[in-house]
């Protein structure tokens, strides 16, 4: 079976909704999203400035810019977003998992058969036809070995008698041969502070190209849920055609 190539797909599947509490004499800014409103409300609740006494921070946009400018990032933890990520290599997935303030549910290689899974070809290899074919041949060979190992372990008469458990044990052993390029999938939830930190770290020009692409995709989606909380990120194009993003607030 020839390997199929996968491409990155990131979708927003959940985001914070906000209902202002009764009895506080405050209404959300009509121009603000739910995520932006709850961050402002949390900040005003600290000092009970619901009457917006400072004209310089009276609008939601101005208030959020002030929060980011003074580093009051803890308020951003009240808003969350959940993304579904497909088409990411397990190599990049291992890097994503290092961001411990995000929450993950990842595709299981133990429970899901990987015989027909897709692979992510690194851009540097994909750009060269000969290297790409060499890479895919190596992946196909590892897939063949995986299938043979799996078949032998599942048919082992001396192995686990329970057929379901035997299949699980076979997959968990055979998966050791699968390449880091094998596609994985994640459900990722994070508060907006954690998302900002992830994007700042991984959208940098110094980051790996694949995870940088993920960070840019996340930034574009999250801007739709809270434009003001991400408008300090400047997206630009590098010489190789890929994108990067920088912000003056997170180093």
KAJO-V24197 format. One record per residue. N is the residue number from 0. RES is the residue in one letter. PHI is phi in radians with two decimals (none if undefined). OMEGA is omega as a letter, one per 20 degrees, with the letter a starting at -180 (NA if undefined). NEAR is the number of other C-alpha atoms within 12 Angstrom. Layout:
n=(N	N)
res=(RES	RES)
phi=(PHI	PHI)
omega=(OMEGA	OMEGA)
near=(NEAR	NEAR)
//
This chain:
n=(0	1	2	3	4	5	6	7	8	9	10	11	12	13	14	15	16	17	18	19	20	21	22	23	24	25	26	27	28	29	30	31	32	33	34	35	36	37	38	39	40	41	42	43	44	45	46	47	48	49	50	51	52	53	54	55	56	57	58	59	60	61	62	63	64	65	66	67	68	69	70	71	72	73	74	75	76	77	78	79	80	81	82	83	84	85	86	87	88	89	90	91	92	93	94	95	96	97	98	99	100	101	102	103	104	105	106	107	108	109	110	111	112	113	114	115	116	117	118	119	120	121	122	123	124	125	126	127	128	129	130	131	132	133	134	135	136	137	138	139	140	141	142	143	144	145	146	147	148	149	150	151	152	153	154	155	156	157	158	159	160	161	162	163	164	165	166	167	168	169	170	171	172	173	174	175	176	177	178	179	180	181	182	183	184	185	186	187	188	189	190	191	192	193	194	195	196	197	198	199	200	201	202	203	204	205	206	207	208	209	210	211	212	213	214	215	216	217	218	219	220	221	222	223	224	225	226	227	228	229	230	231	232	233	234	235	236	237	238	239	240	241	242	243	244	245	246	247	248	249	250)
res=(X	X	X	X	X	X	X	X	X	X	X	X	X	X	X	X	X	X	X	X	X	X	X	X	X	X	X	X	X	X	X	X	X	X	X	X	X	X	X	X	X	X	X	X	X	X	X	X	X	X	X	X	X	X	X	X	X	X	X	X	X	X	X	X	X	X	X	X	X	X	X	X	X	X	X	X	X	X	X	X	X	X	X	X	X	X	X	X	X	X	X	X	X	X	X	X	X	X	X	X	X	X	X	X	X	X	X	X	X	X	X	X	X	X	X	X	X	X	X	X	X	X	X	X	X	X	X	X	X	X	X	X	X	X	X	X	X	X	X	X	X	X	X	X	X	X	X	X	X	X	X	X	X	X	X	X	X	X	X	X	X	X	X	X	X	X	X	X	X	X	X	X	X	X	X	X	X	X	X	X	X	X	X	X	X	X	X	X	X	X	X	X	X	X	X	X	X	X	X	X	X	X	X	X	X	X	X	X	X	X	X	X	X	X	X	X	X	X	X	X	X	X	X	X	X	X	X	X	X	X	X	X	X	X	X	X	X	X	X	X	X	X	X	X	X	X	X	X	X	X	X)
phi=(none	-1.37	-1.27	-1.80	-1.54	-1.96	-2.15	-1.16	-2.43	-2.18	-2.27	-1.40	-2.06	-2.81	-2.70	-1.02	-1.97	-2.42	-2.14	-1.04	-1.23	-1.36	1.46	-1.99	1.15	-2.44	-2.16	-1.17	-1.06	-1.07	-1.49	-1.59	-1.39	-1.04	-1.09	-1.18	-1.18	-1.21	-1.16	-1.11	-1.04	-1.06	-1.18	-1.23	-1.16	-1.11	-2.12	0.92	-1.71	-1.18	-1.50	0.92	-1.21	-1.66	-1.11	-1.31	-2.20	-1.27	-1.48	-1.06	-1.05	-1.15	-1.13	-1.19	-1.08	-1.13	-1.01	-1.17	-1.12	-1.59	1.40	-1.49	-1.22	-1.03	-1.10	-1.24	-1.29	-1.41	-1.92	-2.30	-2.49	-2.08	-2.06	-1.89	-1.97	-2.22	1.33	-1.94	-1.26	-1.17	-1.10	-1.21	-1.09	-1.14	-1.24	-1.04	-1.12	-1.26	-1.50	-1.27	-1.53	-1.63	-1.97	-2.21	-2.27	-1.98	-0.93	-1.55	-1.45	-1.47	-1.69	-1.89	-1.16	-1.75	-1.07	-1.98	-1.21	-1.59	-2.23	-1.89	-1.55	-0.99	-0.93	-1.10	-1.47	-1.07	-1.28	-1.97	-0.96	-1.20	-1.15	-1.08	-1.16	-1.08	-1.07	-1.17	-1.12	-1.12	-1.13	-1.08	-1.13	-1.17	-1.13	-1.11	-1.10	-0.99	-1.12	-1.16	-1.07	-1.09	-1.11	-1.12	-1.22	-1.27	-1.73	-1.12	-1.15	-1.64	-1.47	-1.03	-1.36	-1.27	-1.11	-1.15	-1.17	-1.13	-1.13	-1.11	-1.15	-1.15	-1.15	-1.20	-1.48	-1.20	-1.10	-1.07	-1.55	-1.20	-1.32	-1.11	-1.34	-0.99	-1.14	-2.25	-2.38	-2.36	-1.82	-2.17	-2.07	-2.67	-1.35	-1.23	-1.16	-1.14	-1.12	-1.09	-1.15	-1.09	-1.13	-1.06	-1.35	-1.78	-1.56	-1.16	-1.10	-1.51	-1.39	-1.00	-1.02	-1.17	-1.28	-1.13	-1.09	-1.13	-1.08	-1.15	-1.11	-1.11	-1.03	-1.10	-1.23	-1.23	-1.08	-1.23	-1.62	-2.72	-0.96	-1.17	-1.32	-2.28	-1.36	-1.44	-1.41	-1.76	-1.67	-2.43	-1.81	-1.54	-1.07	-1.48	1.61	-1.45	-1.88	-2.41	-2.46	-2.34	-2.42	-1.36	-1.68	-2.21	-1.66)
omega=(a	a	r	a	a	r	a	r	a	a	r	a	r	r	a	r	a	r	a	a	r	r	r	r	a	r	a	r	a	a	a	r	r	a	r	a	a	r	r	a	a	r	a	r	r	a	a	r	a	a	r	a	a	a	a	r	a	r	r	a	a	a	a	r	r	r	a	a	a	r	r	a	a	r	a	a	r	r	a	r	r	a	r	a	r	r	r	r	r	r	r	r	r	r	r	a	r	r	a	r	r	r	a	r	a	r	a	r	r	a	a	a	a	a	a	a	a	r	r	a	r	a	a	r	a	a	a	a	a	r	r	r	r	r	a	r	r	r	r	r	r	r	r	r	r	a	r	r	a	a	a	a	r	a	a	a	a	a	a	a	r	a	r	r	r	r	r	a	r	a	a	r	a	a	a	a	a	a	r	a	a	a	r	a	a	q	a	r	r	r	a	r	r	r	r	a	r	a	r	a	a	r	r	r	a	a	r	a	a	a	r	r	r	a	r	r	r	r	a	r	a	r	r	a	a	a	a	a	a	a	r	r	r	r	r	a	r	a	a	r	r	a	r	r	r	r	r	a	a	a	NA)
near=(19	20	29	22	27	24	26	32	26	27	27	28	19	21	29	28	20	22	15	22	16	9	8	15	16	24	26	31	26	13	17	28	29	31	41	43	39	36	43	48	38	31	29	29	21	14	13	16	21	28	19	25	14	15	12	14	22	23	27	36	29	23	35	39	28	26	28	31	17	14	16	21	29	21	32	36	29	27	36	35	37	30	34	30	37	31	34	41	38	33	27	36	34	23	24	36	23	16	25	18	21	28	23	24	19	26	26	19	28	23	20	21	26	33	32	22	34	33	40	37	39	32	24	18	17	20	14	14	14	13	17	22	19	16	29	29	21	23	33	29	21	29	33	25	24	31	28	21	26	30	22	21	27	27	19	18	13	11	18	17	15	16	16	15	17	25	29	24	30	33	31	25	26	32	33	22	27	37	32	26	36	40	39	36	37	34	28	36	35	33	33	39	34	31	43	44	31	38	43	35	31	36	39	33	28	17	26	26	29	36	39	36	35	44	42	39	33	39	42	31	28	41	27	23	31	37	26	33	44	38	25	26	30	21	26	18	18	16	9	13	12	26	30	35	36	32	27	16	26	26	14)
//
